[in-house]
Amino acid sequence: MAKLRAAIIGAGQIARKSHIPNYLSMEDEVEIVGICDRNIEAAKSAAKENKIPHWFSDHKEMLDTVKPDIVNVCVPNKFHCTAVCDSLDAGCHVLCEKPPAISYNEAELMMKKADECKRLLSYGFHLRHGENVRIMKEKALNGEFGKIYFAKAEWLRRRGIPGWGNFTNREIQGGGPLIDIGVHMLDIAAYLMDYPEIDHVSAASHDLIGKRKGVGLLGDWDPERFKVEDSLFGFIRFKNGASLSISTSFALNMKEKDRKCLEIYGDRLGASLFPPETFGEEGNMLTDTQYPFAIDEDLHLKSLRNFVKACRGEEKLLVTAKQGAYVQRIVEALYKSAEGGEAVRL
């Protein structure tokens, strides 16, 4: 099979540190034929550094000129929908960085566009590709958990407000830690719980730390430009009786610098994913099982490899457009509840 022709929209950090080098490591299957960025100098420098033959400031011009097979969307959240839909219309399969968009309507539009164009659309939920998730999903499919009735999801940072980029700009990003890091935990939880129908969502958010000067572990931030939540705590109730809690922060006065946690509770087995462990009983004895050999390679690379192989018809796509839209719906409802002070029914 001929190499897939890849193009990249956005020449920022995620493209340079992850997408480009990972594609270059797959040179037998993929060749990067173009990159674009509204800052033409950024596109040019990324192209020169990585021997990409063409660079552009306009993604439509790039799509028309180099005619790629696949496109990676690496621009801020506000611009995902336009870039994705234009790429799908151009006949390309698309891998878009997470989150899908800044609204559920956009995520749904992108999903429908992919169906209409008969093209694959995936999102950069790279943590979903971990061995910890694979192990627990297999157990869920085998019925080992029994009925999963509760999940606890956390990604908390003590002082992890990014001091660069647009992470504190609500208009461009759509929100703060929930839409940036908490969304990863929501994605894994929804996947393991098999996307149950949502009944209602409630949440509270806070911006008490980010709006004042403080000590940062990810660079200094500007309190005057801090327009997002620094923490959010939410609860999702599903129509099958199960529930999910989510806690996420850029800044929280906690002990650890950074904490990822996802716990799953069934009536036959429970589990924690960071690191992977299960908790159950066997005979007349309670049992704890660890998985010390569940070691991952670069999950960004694993995500990209799955996308490429799915486009080549060699694997099933792990992260789908429909799944991304489901997670986006929860994110939007959590923000709506936090802003309105009331539960949101879906």
C-alpha positions in Angstrom: 0.0 0.0 0.0 1.3 3.5 -0.9 2.3 5.8 1.9 -0.4 8.0 3.3 0.1 11.7 2.6 -0.3 13.7 5.9 -0.8 17.4 6.4 -0.8 19.2 9.7 -2.9 22.3 10.7 -1.2 24.2 13.4 2.6 24.5 14.0 2.5 24.9 17.8 4.0 22.8 20.6 1.8 19.7 20.3 2.6 19.5 16.5 6.3 19.9 17.0 6.8 17.8 20.1 4.4 15.0 19.2 2.6 14.8 15.8 5.6 15.6 13.6 8.2 13.4 15.2 5.8 10.5 15.6 4.9 10.7 11.9 8.6 10.8 11.0 9.1 7.6 13.0 6.4 6.0 10.7 8.2 6.8 7.5 7.3 3.5 5.9 3.6 4.3 6.2 3.3 8.1 6.2 4.9 11.1 4.6 4.3 14.6 5.8 3.5 16.7 2.7 2.5 20.0 4.2 2.0 22.1 7.4 0.1 25.4 7.9 -0.2 28.0 10.6 -1.7 31.4 10.6 1.8 32.5 11.6 3.5 31.7 8.3 7.0 31.9 10.0 6.0 29.2 12.5 4.8 27.0 9.6 8.0 27.7 7.7 10.4 27.0 10.6 8.6 23.7 11.4 8.7 22.7 7.7 12.4 23.5 7.4 13.4 21.7 10.6 11.6 18.5 9.6 12.1 18.6 5.8 8.4 19.1 5.1 8.2 20.2 1.5 5.3 22.7 1.7 4.1 25.3 4.2 1.1 27.6 4.2 -0.7 30.2 6.3 -4.2 29.0 5.1 -5.4 25.5 5.6 -7.8 25.6 2.7 -4.9 26.5 0.3 -2.9 23.7 1.8 -5.7 21.1 1.3 -6.2 22.2 -2.3 -2.5 22.3 -3.1 -1.0 19.1 -1.5 -4.2 17.0 -1.5 -3.4 15.0 1.7 -5.0 11.7 2.6 -5.0 12.5 6.4 -4.9 15.7 8.4 -3.9 16.4 12.0 -5.6 19.3 13.6 -3.4 20.9 16.2 -4.9 24.4 16.6 -6.6 25.9 19.7 -10.0 24.5 20.6 -12.0 27.4 19.1 -10.7 26.6 15.6 -11.2 22.8 15.7 -14.6 22.6 14.1 -13.8 24.7 11.0 -10.4 23.0 10.4 -12.0 19.5 10.8 -15.0 20.1 8.6 -12.9 21.7 5.8 -10.5 18.7 5.9 -13.4 16.2 5.8 -14.9 18.1 2.9 -11.5 17.8 1.1 -11.8 14.0 1.4 -9.3 13.5 4.3 -9.4 11.4 7.4 -8.8 13.6 10.4 -7.2 13.2 13.8 -8.0 16.3 15.9 -6.4 17.1 19.2 -8.7 16.9 22.3 -11.2 18.2 23.2 -13.3 17.8 20.1 -14.5 21.4 20.2 -15.8 24.1 22.5 -19.5 23.1 22.3 -21.6 19.9 21.8 -23.2 21.4 18.7 -19.8 21.7 17.1 -18.8 18.1 18.1 -22.1 16.8 16.7 -21.6 18.7 13.5 -18.1 17.3 13.1 -19.5 13.8 13.7 -22.2 14.1 11.1 -19.8 15.6 8.6 -17.5 12.6 9.0 -20.4 10.3 8.4 -21.6 12.3 5.4 -18.1 12.3 3.9 -17.5 8.6 4.8 -14.2 9.5 6.4 -12.7 8.7 9.8 -12.6 11.3 12.5 -10.7 10.7 15.8 -9.5 12.7 18.7 -6.3 12.9 20.6 -7.5 11.1 23.8 -4.1 9.4 24.0 -4.5 8.1 27.6 -7.3 5.8 26.3 -4.5 3.9 24.5 -2.8 2.8 27.8 -2.4 -0.8 28.9 -4.2 0.1 32.1 -7.3 1.0 30.1 -7.1 -2.0 27.9 -6.9 -4.4 30.8 -9.9 -2.8 32.5 -12.0 -2.6 29.3 -11.4 -6.3 28.7 -12.6 -7.1 32.2 -15.7 -4.9 31.7 -16.5 -6.7 28.5 -16.1 -10.1 30.2 -18.5 -9.1 32.9 -15.9 -9.3 35.6 -17.0 -6.0 37.2 -20.6 -7.1 37.3 -22.7 -4.0 37.3 -20.6 -0.8 37.3 -22.5 1.6 39.4 -20.0 4.3 40.3 -16.7 5.8 38.9 -14.5 8.5 40.5 -12.4 10.6 38.1 -9.7 13.1 39.0 -7.0 15.0 37.4 -5.8 17.6 39.9 -2.8 20.0 39.8 -1.6 21.9 42.8 -0.2 24.8 40.8 -0.4 23.7 37.2 -1.8 26.8 35.5 0.1 26.9 32.1 2.1 30.0 31.8 2.1 29.9 28.0 -0.4 29.6 25.2 -4.2 30.2 25.5 -5.0 27.9 28.3 -6.4 30.7 30.5 -8.5 32.2 27.6 -12.1 31.0 27.8 -13.0 32.4 24.4 -10.3 30.4 22.6 -10.1 27.3 24.8 -13.7 27.0 26.0 -12.7 26.6 29.6 -9.9 25.7 31.9 -8.8 22.4 33.6 -12.1 20.5 32.8 -11.8 20.9 29.1 -8.0 20.6 29.1 -7.1 17.7 31.5 -10.3 16.6 33.2 -11.7 15.7 29.8 -9.1 12.8 29.6 -10.5 11.2 32.8 -14.1 11.7 31.6 -13.2 10.0 28.3 -11.7 6.9 30.0 -14.6 6.7 32.5 -17.2 6.9 29.8 -15.4 4.3 27.7 -15.2 1.8 30.6 -18.9 2.5 31.6 -19.9 2.0 27.9 -21.5 5.4 27.4 -24.7 5.1 29.5 -27.5 7.5 28.8 -27.1 10.7 30.8 -29.9 11.8 33.2 -28.6 14.9 34.8 -25.3 16.8 35.5 -24.4 19.1 38.4 -21.2 21.0 39.1 -19.5 23.8 41.0 -16.4 25.7 39.7 -14.0 28.2 41.3 -11.5 30.8 40.1 -10.2 32.1 43.4 -6.5 31.2 42.9 -6.0 31.9 39.3 -7.1 35.5 39.5 -4.3 36.5 41.8 -0.5 36.3 41.5 1.0 33.1 42.9 3.7 30.5 42.6 3.4 28.5 39.4 4.9 25.1 38.6 4.2 25.4 34.9 5.5 29.0 34.4 4.0 32.3 35.5 0.5 33.2 34.5 -1.1 36.6 34.2 -4.0 36.9 36.7 -5.5 39.8 34.7 -5.9 37.4 31.7 -7.1 34.5 33.7 -10.7 33.9 32.4 -11.3 30.2 33.2 -12.0 28.1 36.2 -9.0 27.0 38.3 -11.0 24.0 39.6 -14.3 22.2 39.0 -16.1 19.5 40.8 -19.0 17.7 39.2 -21.4 14.8 39.4 -23.1 12.9 36.5 -26.1 10.7 37.1 -27.0 8.1 34.4 -30.4 6.8 33.6 -29.3 3.2 34.4 -28.7 4.3 38.0 -24.9 4.6 37.8 -23.1 7.8 38.6 -19.7 9.5 38.0 -17.9 12.2 39.9 -15.2 14.4 38.4 -12.7 16.7 40.1 -10.2 18.7 38.2 -7.9 21.7 38.8 -5.1 23.8 37.5 -4.7 25.2 41.0 -5.7 23.6 44.3 -4.1 23.7 47.7 -3.4 20.0 47.9 -0.4 18.0 48.9 0.7 16.5 45.6 1.9 18.5 42.6 -0.2 16.4 40.3 -2.7 13.6 40.8 -4.5 11.4 38.2 -7.1 9.0 39.6 -9.8 6.9 38.0 -11.6 4.4 40.1 -14.3 2.0 38.9 -16.7 0.3 41.2 -18.8 -2.8 40.3 -20.8 -5.2 42.4 -18.3 -7.9 41.7 -15.0 -6.1 41.2 -13.5 -2.6 41.7 -10.4 -1.1 40.1 -8.0 1.8 40.1 -6.2 2.7 36.9 -3.2 4.9 38.0 -1.6 2.4 38.6 -3.8 -0.5 37.4 -5.1 -2.6 40.3 -8.3 -4.6 40.9 -10.1 -5.3 44.2 -12.4 -8.2 44.7 -12.9 -11.5 46.4 -12.1 -15.1 45.7 -13.6 -18.0 47.7 -13.7 -16.7 51.3 -10.9 -14.2 50.8 -10.6 -10.5 49.7 -8.1 -10.1 46.9 -6.1 -7.2 45.5 -4.4 -7.7 42.1 -1.6 -5.5 40.7 -0.3 -5.4 37.1 3.4 -4.4 37.4 4.1 -5.4 33.8 1.4 -3.1 32.3 4.0 -0.8 30.9 3.3 1.7 28.1 5.2 3.1 25.3 4.6 6.7 24.2 0.8 7.0 24.2 0.8 9.9 21.7 2.6 7.6 19.3 0.3 4.7 20.1 -2.7 6.9 19.4 -1.3 8.2 16.1 -0.3 4.6 15.0 -3.9 3.4 15.6 -5.3 6.3 13.6 -2.9 5.6 10.6 -3.6 1.8 10.7 -7.4 2.5 10.9 -7.1 4.8 7.8 -5.2 1.9 6.1 -7.9 -0.5 7.0 -5.6 -2.5 9.3 -7.1 -1.8 12.7 -10.4 -0.6 14.2 -10.3 3.0 15.3 -10.2 3.2 19.1 -11.5 6.7 19.6 -14.5 7.6 17.5 -16.3 10.8 16.6 -19.4 9.6 18.3 -17.5 8.9 21.5 -15.9 12.4 21.4 -19.3 14.0 21.0 -20.6 12.1 24.1 -17.7 13.4 26.2 -18.2 17.0 24.8 -21.8 16.9 25.9 -20.9 16.1 29.5 -18.2 18.9 29.5 -20.7 21.4 28.2 -23.4 20.4 30.8 -20.8 20.6 33.6 -19.9 24.1 32.6 -23.6 25.1 32.2 -24.4 23.7 35.7 -21.5 25.4 37.3 -22.4 28.8 35.8 -26.1 28.5 36.5 -25.9 27.0 39.9 -28.5 24.3 39.0 -28.4 20.7 37.8 -28.7 20.3 34.0 -31.0 17.6 32.7 -30.1 16.0 29.3 
